[in-house]
Structures are given as C-alpha cells and as structure tokens.
Amino acid sequence: MNWRHLYPEGSTVFIGRERYIATYNEHGLGLDLYCLKTGDRAMTIAPDFVPQVVTGIKYPAV
C-alpha cells in the first residue's frame, strides 16, 4: 500500500487544528493541501513526510 491509498484525493487532512483538502500534485511529487477557508494552496508535502506532518485524516464519502 502506498501513500495514495492512505491519503486519497478529496480527503480532509488535519495538521494540528488546521484543516486542508488533499489533492495529488500535478507532477506526481506529493500531496497538495488546499485551505478550506480560502481555497488557496497552502503547501505541498513530499510523500515521505506526509505521515510525519499530518495528524489526522477524514476520508471522503463514498
């Protein structure tokens, strides 16, 4: 299982008290996180560091 299975697109990702929407980077280099409040891209996280940075995840409804 790779990081794309653990963090699917459209998931809500928690980093501390902040919430972001996860999408895959267009270059396949990581996970882009978009701010829920503004919709702006807040950061890109390399796949190796996602488990170290993300404190929680809410999966999208199926």
C-alpha positions, 0 to 999 in steps of 0.5 A: 500500500502506498501513500495514495491509498492512505491519503486519497484525493478529496480527503480532509487532512488535519495538521494540528487544528488546521484543516486542508483538502488533499489533492495529488500534485500535478507532477506526481511529487506529493500531496497538495493541501488546499485551505478550506477557508480560502481555497488557496494552496497552502503547501505541498508535502513530499510523500515521505513526510506526509505521515510525519506532518499530518495528524489526522485524516477524514476520508471522503464519502463514498 
